[in-house]
Amino acid sequence: MENLNNNTINTTNPGPSEPNPPQSKSFLDKYFLAISILVAALLISGSILISNSRDGSPSEGAKIQAGSGERVNVSADDDPFLGNPKAKVRIIEFSDFQCPFCRKFWEESFAEIKKDYIDTGKVMMVFRDFPLDFHPAATPSAQGGGCAQEQGKFWEYHDKLFIEQGKKGSGTITYTSVEIKKWAAEIGLNGADFDKCLESGKYKSEVEKDAVDGAAAGVTGTPTTFINGIKVVGAQPYSVFKQVIDAELKK
């Protein structure tokens, strides 16, 4: 996850000090070797614990966070969901349709979660929008989700957007509202109604509310999921989600 504030390292001049006595070359070689090893170790550990992308790439830090047991009170609002509304475990995902790691989560973890937990009635999953400002197609895509929901096909729309981006390649894919409308028609939505809804900005405030709620819950990038309030950051492997879900089901 790329933090909202850049990480910086401040260095200061320690000022004058009493000169050290001369050391032998052998001693100095060993000294600098030890320092080099220590610095390398610190850099490696830092790279594990700090993630530098607001598009949530997997990180060990996220796994630790997921297992910390801290819970955040997150509303499901009236957003699209899958599964049993009375399920013991509720997953709330904050996502961005143009985010490559959201697509990665959908490709690698979502289907397994759906098969093992949602389709079996153990988990309810809610989708909430968190369009990032540097993804120009994210906001119209999110608003289009509301238009698709009107016609009862949000999840078909959800899958279609990720499928079509995957066909174009990897990373962040550029696409426009023209393509959003085309894809909506291809899944059987009434094109005229969808286009009118999208162009009207009918769901602008709904998308903005999702983003505000996400920020209040500590979301700074996507995907971010909450499993019974336990925060999992990034496109983590299925095993990470499974571990948290199974622990919640046992309670």
VOTORMI-238051 format. One line per 5 residues: number of its first residue (from 1); for each residue x, y, z of N, C-alpha, C. Coordinates in steps of 0.2 Angstrom, whole numbers, plus 5000, padded with zeros to 4 digits. Example, Ala and Ser with C-alpha at 12.3 -4.5 7.8 and 13.67 -1.06 7.14 Angstrom:
<tilums>
1 = 5066/4972/5039/5062/4978/5039/5066/4984/5039  5064/4989/5035/5068/4995/5036/5064/5000/5039 .
</tilums>
This chain:
<tilums>
1 = 5004/4994/5000/5000/5000/5000/5004/5006/5000  5003/5011/4996/5007/5017/4995/5004/5022/5001  5008/5024/5005/5005/5028/5011/5003/5035/5008  4999/5038/5011/4997/5045/5009/5003/5050/5010  5007/5049/5015/5013/5053/5016/5019/5049/5014 .
6 = 5024/5052/5011/5030/5048/5009/5034/5047/5015  5037/5042/5015/5042/5040/5021/5048/5044/5019  5051/5047/5024/5058/5050/5023/5062/5048/5029  5069/5049/5027/5074/5047/5032/5078/5054/5033  5078/5056/5040/5082/5062/5041/5089/5060/5044 .
11 = 5093/5064/5041/5100/5063/5044/5103/5069/5047  5106/5069/5052/5109/5075/5055/5117/5074/5056  5120/5080/5056/5127/5080/5057/5128/5080/5064  5132/5075/5067/5133/5074/5074/5138/5079/5077  5141/5083/5072/5145/5089/5075/5152/5086/5077 .
16 = 5157/5091/5079/5163/5089/5080/5164/5084/5086  5169/5080/5086/5170/5075/5091/5177/5074/5092  5179/5071/5097/5186/5069/5098/5189/5064/5093  5194/5065/5090/5197/5060/5085/5198/5053/5088  5196/5048/5085/5198/5041/5087/5205/5039/5086 .
21 = 5208/5035/5090/5215/5033/5089/5215/5029/5083  5220/5029/5079/5221/5025/5073/5219/5017/5074  5216/5014/5070/5215/5007/5070/5218/5003/5065  5219/4997/5066/5223/4993/5061/5218/4991/5055  5221/4990/5049/5217/4989/5043/5212/4983/5044 .
26 = 5215/4978/5047/5211/4972/5048/5205/4973/5052  5206/4977/5058/5200/4979/5062/5195/4983/5058  5197/4988/5054/5192/4992/5051/5189/4988/5045  5192/4983/5042/5188/4979/5037/5183/4975/5041  5184/4972/5046/5179/4968/5050/5174/4973/5052 .
31 = 5175/4979/5054/5170/4984/5057/5165/4985/5052  5168/4987/5046/5164/4990/5040/5160/4984/5037  5162/4978/5038/5159/4972/5035/5153/4971/5040  5154/4971/5046/5148/4970/5051/5143/4976/5050  5145/4982/5049/5140/4987/5048/5136/4986/5042 .
36 = 5139/4984/5036/5136/4982/5030/5131/4977/5031  5132/4972/5034/5128/4966/5036/5122/4969/5040  5123/4973/5045/5117/4976/5049/5113/4980/5045  5116/4984/5041/5112/4989/5036/5107/4985/5031  5110/4980/5028/5107/4976/5024/5101/4972/5027 .
41 = 5102/4970/5033/5097/4966/5037/5091/4971/5038  5093/4977/5040/5088/4982/5042/5084/4984/5036  5087/4985/5030/5083/4986/5024/5079/4981/5022  5081/4975/5022/5077/4969/5021/5070/4969/5025  5072/4970/5032/5066/4969/5036/5061/4975/5035 .
46 = 5064/4981/5033/5060/4987/5032/5055/4986/5026  5058/4982/5021/5055/4981/5015/5049/4976/5016  5050/4972/5021/5044/4967/5022/5038/4971/5026  5040/4975/5030/5035/4978/5034/5032/4984/5031  5035/4987/5026/5032/4993/5024/5030/4992/5016 .
51 = 5024/4994/5014/5022/4993/5008/5021/5000/5005  5023/5001/4998/5024/5008/4996/5019/5009/4990  5013/5005/4990/5008/5006/4984/5001/5007/4987  4998/5012/4985/4991/5013/4987/4987/5008/4984  4989/5005/4978/4986/4999/4976/4989/4994/4980 .
56 = 4985/4990/4984/4987/4986/4989/4990/4979/4987  4997/4980/4986/5000/4973/4984/5001/4969/4990  5002/4963/4990/5003/4959/4996/5009/4961/5000  5009/4960/5006/5015/4962/5010/5014/4958/5017  5020/4956/5020/5020/4953/5026/5017/4957/5031 .
61 = 5018/4963/5031/5015/4968/5036/5007/4967/5036  5004/4966/5030/4997/4966/5030/4995/4959/5033  4999/4954/5032/4997/4948/5036/4997/4948/5043  5002/4952/5046/5003/4953/5053/4997/4957/5055  4995/4962/5052/4989/4966/5053/4983/4962/5054 .
66 = 4982/4958/5049/4976/4953/5048/4976/4949/5055  4981/4947/5057/4981/4942/5063/4981/4946/5070  4981/4952/5070/4982/4956/5076/4976/4956/5080  4970/4955/5077/4964/4954/5081/4960/4961/5082  4963/4966/5080/4960/4973/5081/4954/4973/5076 .
71 = 4949/4976/5079/4942/4976/5075/4940/4983/5074  4938/4985/5068/4935/4991/5066/4928/4991/5064  4924/4995/5067/4917/4995/5066/4916/4998/5059  4914/4994/5054/4913/4996/5047/4905/4994/5045  4902/4999/5042/4895/4998/5040/4895/4995/5033 .
76 = 4890/4991/5032/4889/4988/5026/4885/4992/5021  4882/4997/5024/4877/5002/5021/4872/4998/5017  4870/5000/5011/4865/4997/5007/4868/4994/5001  4875/4993/5001/4879/4991/4996/4877/4984/4993  4879/4982/4987/4878/4975/4985/4882/4970/4989 .
81 = 4879/4964/4990/4882/4959/4994/4880/4952/4991  4884/4947/4993/4883/4940/4991/4883/4936/4997  4879/4931/4997/4879/4926/5002/4873/4927/5007  4873/4924/5013/4868/4924/5018/4869/4930/5022  4864/4934/5022/4864/4940/5027/4865/4939/5034 .
86 = 4863/4933/5036/4863/4931/5043/4870/4927/5045  4874/4927/5040/4880/4923/5041/4884/4925/5047  4888/4921/5050/4892/4922/5056/4898/4927/5054  4900/4926/5048/4906/4931/5046/4904/4935/5040  4905/4942/5041/4904/4947/5036/4910/4950/5034 .
91 = 4911/4949/5027/4917/4953/5024/4915/4959/5020  4918/4964/5022/4917/4971/5018/4923/4973/5014  4922/4973/5008/4928/4975/5003/4927/4982/5001  4933/4986/5002/4933/4992/4999/4938/4991/4992  4935/4993/4987/4938/4992/4980/4938/4997/4975 .
96 = 4942/4997/4970/4943/5001/4965/4943/4997/4958  4938/4998/4954/4938/4994/4948/4944/4995/4943  4947/5000/4944/4953/5001/4939/4960/4999/4943  4959/4997/4949/4965/4995/4953/4968/4988/4951  4974/4987/4949/4976/4981/4947/4977/4975/4952 .
101 = 4978/4978/4958/4978/4973/4964/4971/4971/4966  4966/4975/4965/4959/4973/4966/4957/4967/4961  4959/4968/4955/4958/4963/4950/4962/4957/4952  4968/4957/4954/4972/4952/4957/4968/4948/4962  4966/4952/4967/4962/4949/4972/4956/4945/4969 .
106 = 4952/4948/4964/4947/4945/4961/4949/4938/4958  4955/4938/4954/4957/4933/4950/4959/4927/4955  4963/4929/4960/4966/4924/4964/4963/4921/4971  4959/4926/4974/4956/4924/4980/4949/4924/4981  4945/4929/4977/4938/4930/4977/4934/4923/4976 .
111 = 4936/4920/4970/4933/4914/4968/4933/4908/4973  4939/4908/4977/4940/4903/4982/4935/4904/4988  4935/4911/4990/4931/4913/4996/4924/4912/4994  4922/4913/4988/4915/4912/4986/4913/4905/4986  4917/4901/4983/4916/4893/4983/4915/4890/4990 .
116 = 4920/4892/4994/4921/4888/5001/4917/4891/5006  4915/4898/5006/4912/4901/5011/4905/4905/5010  4905/4908/5004/4899/4912/5002/4894/4908/5000  4895/4903/4995/4890/4899/4992/4888/4893/4997  4892/4892/5003/4890/4888/5008/4886/4891/5014 .
121 = 4885/4897/5013/4881/4901/5018/4885/4903/5024  4891/4902/5024/4895/4904/5030/4897/4911/5030  4898/4914/5025/4900/4921/5024/4895/4926/5020  4895/4932/5022/4891/4937/5018/4897/4942/5016  4897/4943/5009/4902/4948/5007/4899/4954/5004 .
126 = 4901/4960/5006/4899/4966/5004/4904/4970/5000  4902/4973/4994/4906/4977/4990/4905/4984/4991  4910/4988/4993/4910/4995/4994/4915/4999/4989  4913/5005/4987/4918/5008/4982/4923/5012/4986  4929/5012/4983/4934/5017/4986/4939/5019/4980 .
131 = 4936/5023/4975/4940/5024/4969/4945/5029/4970  4951/5027/4968/4957/5031/4969/4958/5037/4964  4960/5043/4967/4960/5049/4962/4964/5048/4956  4969/5044/4956/4974/5043/4951/4972/5038/4946  4966/5035/4947/4963/5030/4942/4956/5034/4939 .
136 = 4957/5037/4933/4952/5041/4930/4945/5037/4928  4946/5030/4927/4940/5026/4925/4937/5023/4932  4940/5024/4937/4937/5021/4943/4931/5024/4946  4930/5031/4945/4924/5034/4948/4918/5032/4943  4918/5033/4937/4913/5031/4932/4911/5024/4933 .
141 = 4916/5020/4934/4915/5012/4935/4911/5011/4941  4913/5014/4946/4909/5014/4953/4902/5016/4952  4901/5022/4949/4894/5024/4948/4890/5019/4943  4894/5016/4938/4890/5011/4934/4888/5005/4938  4892/5004/4943/4890/4998/4947/4883/4999/4950 .
146 = 4881/5005/4952/4875/5007/4955/4869/5006/4950  4871/5008/4943/4866/5008/4938/4865/5000/4936  4870/4996/4937/4870/4989/4935/4865/4986/4941  4866/4988/4947/4862/4985/4953/4855/4987/4952  4853/4992/4949/4846/4994/4947/4843/4989/4943 .
151 = 4847/4986/4939/4844/4981/4934/4846/4973/4937  4848/4973/4943/4849/4967/4946/4855/4963/4944  4860/4966/4941/4866/4963/4938/4873/4966/4941  4873/4968/4947/4879/4971/4949/4885/4966/4949  4884/4960/4951/4890/4956/4951/4892/4953/4944 .
156 = 4887/4953/4940/4889/4952/4933/4894/4957/4930  4891/4963/4932/4895/4969/4930/4902/4970/4933  4902/4968/4939/4908/4968/4943/4913/4963/4940  4911/4957/4938/4916/4952/4935/4918/4954/4928  4913/4957/4925/4914/4959/4918/4920/4964/4917 .
161 = 4920/4969/4921/4925/4974/4921/4932/4972/4922  4932/4967/4927/4939/4964/4929/4941/4959/4923  4936/4956/4920/4938/4951/4914/4941/4955/4908  4937/4960/4907/4939/4964/4901/4946/4968/4902  4947/4970/4908/4954/4973/4909/4959/4968/4909 .
166 = 4958/4962/4911/4963/4956/4911/4964/4954/4904  4960/4955/4899/4961/4954/4892/4966/4959/4889  4966/4965/4892/4970/4970/4889/4977/4970/4891  4979/4966/4897/4985/4965/4899/4986/4966/4907  4992/4967/4909/4993/4967/4917/4994/4975/4919 .
171 = 4994/4976/4925/4995/4983/4928/4988/4987/4927  4989/4993/4928/4983/4998/4927/4981/4998/4920  4975/4997/4919/4972/4997/4912/4968/5003/4911  4970/5007/4905/4966/5013/4903/4960/5011/4899  4954/5013/4901/4948/5012/4898/4943/5018/4899 .
176 = 4938/5019/4895/4933/5025/4896/4926/5023/4897  4922/5028/4898/4915/5027/4899/4912/5023/4893  4914/5025/4887/4912/5021/4881/4912/5014/4882  4918/5011/4884/4919/5004/4885/4915/5002/4891  4914/5006/4896/4910/5003/4902/4903/5002/4899 .
181 = 4900/5007/4895/4893/5006/4892/4893/4999/4888  4898/4998/4884/4899/4993/4879/4899/4986/4883  4903/4986/4889/4903/4980/4893/4896/4979/4896  4893/4984/4898/4887/4983/4902/4881/4980/4897  4881/4982/4891/4877/4980/4886/4878/4972/4885 .
186 = 4885/4970/4885/4887/4964/4883/4884/4959/4889  4883/4961/4895/4881/4956/4900/4873/4957/4901  4870/4960/4896/4862/4960/4895/4859/4965/4899  4862/4970/4901/4859/4976/4904/4855/4980/4898  4850/4983/4900/4847/4988/4895/4851/4994/4894 .
191 = 4854/4994/4888/4859/4999/4886/4857/5006/4887  4851/5008/4885/4848/5015/4885/4847/5017/4892  4844/5012/4896/4843/5014/4903/4850/5015/4907  4855/5010/4906/4861/5010/4909/4865/5017/4907  4865/5018/4901/4868/5024/4898/4866/5031/4901 .
196 = 4859/5031/4902/4856/5037/4905/4857/5038/4912  4857/5032/4915/4859/5032/4923/4866/5034/4924  4871/5031/4920/4878/5033/4921/4879/5040/4919  4876/5043/4914/4878/5050/4912/4874/5055/4917  4869/5053/4920/4866/5057/4925/4870/5059/4931 .
201 = 4875/5054/4933/4878/5055/4939/4874/5053/4945  4869/5049/4944/4864/5047/4949/4867/5044/4955  4873/5041/4954/4876/5037/4960/4882/5041/4963  4883/5047/4961/4889/5050/4963/4890/5051/4970  4884/5053/4973/4884/5054/4981/4885/5047/4984 .
206 = 4882/5042/4982/4883/5035/4985/4890/5033/4985  4894/5034/4979/4901/5032/4978/4905/5036/4983  4903/5043/4984/4907/5047/4988/4906/5045/4995  4900/5043/4997/4899/5041/5004/4903/5034/5006  4903/5030/5001/4907/5024/5002/4914/5026/5004 .
211 = 4917/5030/5000/4924/5033/5000/4925/5036/5007  4920/5040/5009/4921/5043/5016/4921/5038/5021  4916/5033/5021/4916/5028/5026/4922/5024/5026  4925/5023/5020/4931/5019/5020/4937/5023/5023  4937/5029/5022/4943/5033/5025/4942/5033/5033 .
216 = 4936/5034/5035/4934/5034/5042/4936/5027/5045  4936/5022/5042/4938/5015/5044/4946/5014/5043  4949/5019/5041/4956/5018/5040/4959/5016/5033  4954/5016/5028/4956/5013/5022/4960/5019/5018  4966/5017/5016/4970/5022/5012/4972/5019/5005 .
221 = 4970/5013/5004/4972/5010/4997/4967/5004/4996  4968/5001/4990/4964/4996/4988/4968/4990/4986  4965/4984/4986/4959/4982/4990/4960/4982/4998  4955/4984/5002/4956/4983/5009/4949/4980/5011  4950/4974/5015/4944/4970/5017/4944/4970/5024 .
226 = 4938/4970/5027/4937/4969/5034/4933/4963/5035  4936/4958/5039/4932/4952/5040/4930/4952/5048  4924/4953/5049/4921/4954/5055/4925/4960/5059  4926/4965/5055/4930/4971/5057/4937/4970/5057  4940/4964/5056/4947/4963/5056/4950/4965/5049 .
231 = 4955/4970/5049/4957/4973/5043/4962/4969/5039  4961/4968/5033/4966/4964/5029/4968/4969/5023  4974/4971/5022/4976/4975/5017/4979/4972/5011  4977/4973/5005/4980/4971/4999/4978/4965/4996  4980/4963/4991/4978/4957/4987/4982/4951/4990 .
236 = 4980/4949/4996/4983/4944/5000/4981/4937/4997  4986/4932/4997/4984/4925/4995/4977/4923/4999  4974/4918/4996/4968/4915/4998/4969/4912/5005  4975/4910/5007/4977/4907/5013/4976/4912/5019  4978/4918/5017/4977/4923/5023/4970/4924/5025 .
241 = 4966/4925/5020/4959/4926/5021/4956/4920/5024  4958/4914/5022/4955/4908/5025/4957/4907/5032  4963/4909/5034/4965/4909/5041/4961/4913/5046  4959/4919/5043/4955/4924/5047/4948/4922/5047  4945/4919/5042/4938/4917/5041/4937/4911/5046 .
246 = 4942/4906/5045/4941/4900/5049/4941/4902/5057  4946/4906/5059/4946/4908/5066/4940/4911/5068  4937/4915/5064/4930/4919/5066/4924/4914/5066  4924/4909/5062/4919/4904/5062/4919/4899/5068  4925/4899/5071/4926/4894/5077/4924/4898/5083 .
251 = 4923/4904/5083/4921/4908/5089/4914/4907/5091 .
</tilums>
